[in-house]
């Protein structure tokens, strides 16, 4: 007898094959039968007439490493159909290292409060090696499946000590020790290694404001880690430094397959930037050169929605790319920020930094920065430039005055990339650009792209830029194949991680994120999405219903459903 029989659904296998109407039989968490008509008896029968049955989505870029320790169900992603997450991206992981040091590396990126960090520190389990960390993950009541990358920042700080990892080059012995740890991690089953060159990622704690350890490495250090991944055909994830164009040359060299096996390299990120409207055109020819002429195996990642970031006055990741903005983000209190603003020298330098257009990654256009909430309610919905015009003020001077006066009582929003439909569709369709990069778990106060896969599917249905079969393949079977994961496909013998979708809901507009006081984060604010409840009828992990029409089951995060995924061989 089957445990669960799903009947009469339109089945998408995740491989891009034509959808067909049929039944799926599930027993002990596995798919045991797929057929146009299954007549076996089952404990539970679900009629999926009019619904699509798809594999669970794979989120290839998350920062859930700390949240897994607090709330392993990861309900915000699961409620949007995600049943597999890749963690350990951008050099950030908790696989090795002293807990307080790891917290200092993570806190500013994830915008978690000191209170939540303390909660994690108090309950964190002690592990000494990457292998022990994998064993620890396997003991958690995981909601989705988890595929961990080894973060270079954690390894570097663990080997060198935090201060030395931020200030000096490693000794030959330390390089050898890093290599040995990375090698043992890959042998234990890590998906690959992640490094980071992106200057938006900064430290909290004693070294607050400094960029994280991986950014202080030089090319030979990165290359040694890349070679370990190349030898084992594992994933090497890198975030370039947009302010140092030579970093792209370094990465191209790492990804070359001429005279050596290709490196399975994934790069953040392909975007249509507001400040440079031709940048997105570079990615297609670059990937052709990289993968064809240089014989690489490279995949960029892109966001499936406009890259919109919400900010609390001067506390925002958008300020991390220039010195005075990073100083404001380094302040622990309103009083500290007020002390900075009180300095005329600081104000002069902030203005210079703001107007300096050299290699910026955020447009800093006050006409495109909208006030969401403010003690002066009449300004809500206006841009800073519009308020300045209304008050006959210099826009930058007014902007600084409002940041000083209202601090985090001023909430504003800006879109920095992917706001144009045609370039966004072109990147999502490109065979060597994966529609990933949700950053789920990071910047919890600033963005919420948990529905990235659904967003792709919505755009496929409403614009016909690709078939539903192709769109589903792009966020299930395709990333599973490239990352070498046993997930993302509906077939006999596969784990029963699947979705029931109502296709009618796919024609609704993509909902903007909303702010909630999240009980998972002990009531801390978080940006979330709530527009998918009409689409996602059910989410099953290991054959267990964990989400039903927007309601999250208490079983999610309280019993082990997901597994730790190790890379497939061959």
C-alpha positions, 0 to 999 in steps of 0.5 A: 500500500502507498503512503500517498497517491497524487492523482490527475496532476499535470506532471513536470519532471524537472528535466524539461520534458513535455508535461503529462497528466498522470499519478505519482505514488509515494511510499516511505518518503520516496517516489515509487511509481509515476504513471498516467493511471496508478490503481494501487491503494494508498493511505492518503489520496490527493486529487491534483486535477487542474494543478501542476506537479513539479519537483521542489525548487533549488535555491542555489545561493542562500546565507542560511548557515546561522538561521539553520541553527535557530530554525532549521525548518527555513519556512520562509523559503519552503513556503515558496516551494524551495525544498533544497538550499545551498549554504556557505556562499560568499566565503561565509560558513560556520564549518570551522572556527570559534563561534564568536569569531564566526558571529562577527563575520556573519552578523553584518551581512545577515543583519541579525541583532546582537540578541539573536547572535547571542542566542545562537552562541549560547546554543551552538554545538561545538565542532572542530572539523568540517566533517564534524560540522556535516555530522552536526547538520545531519542531526538537525531537524532539517526542513529542506535539503541542505548542500553546504559550501565551505566558506573561505573567510571561516577557514582563513580566520580559523587558521590565521586568527581573526586579526591576522586574517584581516591584516597580513598575508598567510605564511606558507605553513598557514596556506598549507593548513588552509589547503588541508582543511579545505581538502578534508572538507571536500573529501567529507562531502562539501559541495565546493568552496566559496571565496569573496572579493566583494567590498560590501561584506564587512565585519561586526564586533571588534573589527567592525567595518573591515572587509571580511577575511576572504577579501584580504587574500591574494590570487595564489591563495584563491588559486590553491583552493580553486585547484582543489575543486578542479581536481574533484570537479566540485563547485568554486563560487566567487563574488568579484570586486566591482571596484577592482576590475583586475579581479575579473581577469583573475577569475577568468584565469581561474576558470580557464580549462585550457591545458587542464580540467575545467573548473566548475565555477559560479560567479555573482552576478549577472545583472542589468545595473541601473547605473550602467545600462549596457553592462548586462550585454557583456555577460553573453559574449564573456561566457561564450569566450569563457566556456567555448574558447577557454573551455571553461565550465562557468555559470553566472547567477542572476536575480529573477526580479528587480534588485530592490533594497529597503533601507533604514536611514543610514543603516543599509548595505547600499552604503557599504561600498564607500568609506563614510557610508561604511562608518555609519553602518559600523555605528551601534547606536543612533548616538554614535551616528549623530556624533559623526553627522555633527562633524563638518569634516565627516559631512564634507567627506560623505558628500564627496563619497556620495558624488564620486561615481568611480566604479560604484555598484549602486546608482546613488540617484536621489531621483530614484530613491523613494521615501517609504515612511518618515515622521514627515508623513507628507513626504511618503511616496516621494523621492529625495530629489522631489522633496529637495525640489519642493523645499528648494534645497540642494538634494545631497545636503537635504539627504544628509540632513534627513539621515541625521534628523530621522536616522532609522525612523526614515525608511526608504527604498531603491532599485539598483538592477534588473528593473527592465523586463527585456534584459532580465528575460534575456539573462534568465534564458541564457544557458550559462546564467543560472536564475539563482542568487536569492540571498535568502537568509542575508540582509533580512531587513533589506530584501526578500527574494524567497520566491525567486523560482516562482518569479521566473515561472510567473514571467515565463507564463505571462510573457512566453519567453520560455515554456513552463517545462523549460522554466521549471527545469531551470530551477530544479533539474538544471541546477541539480545537474550542474551542482551535482545534487540528487534533487530537483527531478521527479522519477522513480526512486527519487526522494518525494520532494514536490509541489502542487501548483495552481497555474491560475495564480501564476498570472498574478503580478509579482508581489512586493515584499512586506515587513513582518515581526518574525517570531523565528527571529524572536520578533525582529523585523524581516522582509518577506513575500506573501504573494505565493499562497494562491500558487503553492497549494502544497509543498511535500518534503520526503512525502510529508505535507509541510505547507498547504495553501499558505499554512506551514505545518508544525512538522516543518523544523521539528522532525528531520525531513530534509537531508544533507546532500553530498555531491554525486560522483561522476 
